[in-house]
Amino acid sequence: MNNDNQKLESLLAQGSQAMEKGNFDTALQPFEQALFLSREMKDKATETSLLNAIAFCYSNTKKPKKALKTYSQAAQLLKDLGNKEGESMIHNNIGLLNVSLKKYDNALNSFKISADLFDQMEDKKGKALQLQNIGSVYRDRLESKNALESYFKSIALFEEIGDQMGVAVQSSNIGYIYAVDKDTEKALPWLNKALKLFEELNENEMVELTKQNISQLSI
């Protein structure tokens, strides 16, 4: 191992240790030094990982603009490298950050790009999760019809791959939308389906939450 590799590993370790402790400001310095070094070494894989880590640190130190800019750099680099899996996850991160900033149009765009990439990879679970994210953005924008359309597409994929947790979560999401729309007749079967699945999966917190949602229907 040459000196550059040793220095890079040391900087990565320092940044990672600080990040694991929640010291995101402290983590930025070694990560940024490592990023400079990785670029000098033309180590694209490490560069993309560092851009993602730096963006994550920015997002946790209330520097959303810097986080979004850095995530975008990572997404472009991954696209150039033809790494669809990595690119899809970065767009997921961009979407989540935009949701936290209530920039729903930008969030939708990122989640849709991510869903398309998962579709190209024939990754049905990845696509289903992005459809869930898309549905939740529509839910937050009070667009019930669009939310339901996304949740139904998501649950169909989860059912196809036999992911019971995914089916349970989408059933709960669908029931919630119907409940918000005061359509108890449609909400109750979906919430009961979610409750049954959560009980089978021993998801106790979700069981209690779903019971609360069901009890609200009769108030």
C-alpha positions in Angstrom: 0.0 0.0 0.0 1.5 3.4 -1.0 1.4 6.5 1.0 -1.6 8.0 -0.8 -3.7 4.9 -0.1 -2.7 4.9 3.5 -3.5 8.6 3.9 -6.8 8.1 2.2 -7.8 5.2 4.4 -6.8 7.2 7.5 -8.9 10.2 6.5 -11.9 8.0 5.7 -11.6 6.3 9.1 -11.5 9.7 10.8 -14.5 11.0 9.0 -16.5 7.8 9.5 -15.8 7.7 13.2 -16.9 11.3 13.6 -20.0 10.7 11.5 -21.0 7.6 13.5 -20.8 9.7 16.7 -23.0 12.4 15.1 -20.2 14.9 14.9 -21.0 15.9 11.3 -19.1 19.2 11.4 -16.0 17.4 12.6 -16.4 14.7 9.9 -16.4 17.2 7.1 -12.7 18.2 7.3 -11.2 14.7 6.8 -13.9 13.8 4.2 -13.1 16.9 2.2 -9.4 16.2 2.4 -10.0 12.6 1.3 -12.2 13.9 -1.6 -9.3 16.0 -2.9 -6.9 13.1 -2.6 -9.3 10.6 -4.3 -9.6 13.0 -7.2 -5.8 13.3 -7.5 -5.7 9.5 -7.5 -8.5 9.3 -10.0 -10.4 6.9 -7.6 -13.9 7.5 -8.9 -15.6 4.9 -6.6 -14.2 6.5 -3.5 -15.0 10.0 -4.9 -18.7 9.1 -5.2 -18.8 7.6 -1.8 -17.2 10.7 -0.3 -19.5 13.1 -2.1 -22.5 11.1 -0.7 -21.0 11.2 2.8 -20.2 14.9 2.6 -23.7 15.7 1.4 -25.1 13.7 4.2 -23.0 15.7 6.7 -24.2 19.0 5.1 -27.8 17.9 5.4 -27.3 17.2 9.1 -25.6 20.6 9.8 -28.4 22.6 8.3 -26.6 23.4 5.0 -29.2 22.1 2.6 -28.0 24.1 -0.4 -24.5 22.6 -0.1 -26.0 19.2 0.5 -28.1 19.3 -2.7 -25.2 20.6 -4.7 -22.9 17.8 -3.5 -25.5 15.1 -4.0 -26.0 16.4 -7.6 -22.3 16.1 -8.2 -22.4 12.5 -6.9 -25.4 11.7 -9.1 -23.7 13.1 -12.2 -20.5 11.2 -11.6 -22.4 7.9 -11.0 -24.4 8.5 -14.2 -21.1 9.0 -16.1 -19.8 5.8 -14.6 -23.0 3.9 -15.6 -23.7 3.0 -12.0 -27.5 3.0 -12.1 -27.8 1.5 -8.6 -25.7 4.2 -7.0 -27.3 7.0 -9.0 -30.8 5.8 -8.0 -29.9 5.9 -4.3 -28.5 9.4 -4.6 -31.7 10.6 -6.3 -33.5 9.0 -3.4 -31.4 11.0 -0.9 -32.0 14.2 -2.9 -35.7 13.5 -2.9 -35.8 13.0 0.9 -33.9 16.2 1.5 -36.3 18.1 -0.7 -39.2 16.7 1.2 -37.7 17.9 4.5 -37.4 21.4 2.8 -41.0 21.1 1.6 -39.8 21.5 -2.0 -42.3 18.9 -3.2 -41.9 19.4 -7.0 -38.1 18.8 -6.7 -38.7 15.8 -4.5 -41.2 14.3 -7.0 -38.7 14.8 -9.8 -35.9 13.0 -7.9 -38.1 10.1 -6.8 -39.4 9.6 -10.3 -35.8 9.5 -11.7 -34.9 7.0 -9.0 -38.0 4.9 -9.8 -37.1 4.9 -13.5 -33.5 3.8 -12.8 -34.8 0.9 -10.6 -37.2 0.0 -13.4 -34.3 -0.1 -15.9 -32.4 -2.4 -13.5 -35.6 -4.6 -13.1 -35.4 -4.0 -9.4 -39.0 -4.3 -8.4 -38.5 -3.6 -4.7 -36.5 -0.5 -5.4 -39.1 0.8 -7.7 -41.9 0.0 -5.3 -40.2 2.0 -2.5 -39.8 5.0 -4.8 -43.5 4.7 -5.8 -44.2 4.8 -2.0 -42.1 8.0 -1.7 -43.9 9.5 -4.6 -47.3 8.6 -3.1 -46.2 10.2 0.2 -45.3 13.5 -1.5 -48.7 13.6 -3.1 -50.2 12.8 0.3 -48.3 15.7 1.8 -49.6 17.9 -1.0 -53.2 16.7 -0.3 -53.5 15.2 -3.8 -55.4 12.1 -2.8 -56.0 10.7 -6.3 -52.3 10.9 -7.3 -51.3 9.5 -3.9 -53.6 6.5 -4.2 -52.4 5.8 -7.8 -48.8 5.6 -6.6 -49.6 3.5 -3.6 -51.6 1.1 -5.7 -48.7 0.7 -8.1 -46.4 0.2 -5.2 -48.5 -2.4 -3.5 -48.9 -4.4 -6.7 -45.1 -4.7 -7.0 -44.7 -5.7 -3.3 -47.4 -8.3 -3.8 -45.6 -9.6 -6.9 -42.3 -10.1 -5.1 -44.0 -11.4 -1.9 -42.8 -8.6 0.4 -45.4 -8.7 3.2 -43.9 -5.7 5.0 -44.2 -3.6 1.8 -47.8 -4.8 1.3 -48.7 -3.9 4.9 -47.2 -0.4 4.7 -49.0 0.3 1.5 -52.2 -1.1 2.8 -51.9 1.3 5.7 -51.0 4.2 3.4 -54.1 3.5 1.2 -56.3 3.2 4.2 -55.0 6.5 5.6 -55.7 8.4 2.4 -59.3 7.1 2.3 -59.7 8.0 6.0 -58.5 11.5 5.3 -61.0 11.7 2.5 -63.7 10.6 5.0 -64.4 7.5 3.0 -64.7 5.0 6.0 -66.2 2.3 3.9 -63.0 2.1 1.8 -60.6 2.9 4.5 -61.5 0.2 7.0 -60.8 -2.9 4.9 -57.3 -1.5 4.0 -56.5 -0.7 7.6 -57.7 -4.1 8.7 -55.5 -5.7 6.1 -52.6 -3.7 7.3 -53.3 -4.6 10.9 -53.5 -8.3 10.2 -50.2 -8.2 8.3 -48.4 -6.2 11.0 -49.6 -8.6 13.6 -48.3 -11.6 11.6 -45.0 -9.8 11.2 -44.8 -8.9 14.9 -44.5 -5.2 14.1 -45.9 -4.1 17.4 -45.4 -0.4 17.0 -47.2 -0.5 13.6 -50.0 -2.7 15.2 -50.7 0.0 17.8 -50.5 2.8 15.3 -52.9 1.0 12.9 -55.3 0.3 15.8 -55.3 4.0 16.6 -56.1 4.9 13.0 -58.9 2.4 12.9 -60.4 3.7 16.2 -60.3 7.2 14.7 -62.7 6.1 12.0 -65.6 5.6 14.4 -65.1 9.0 16.1 
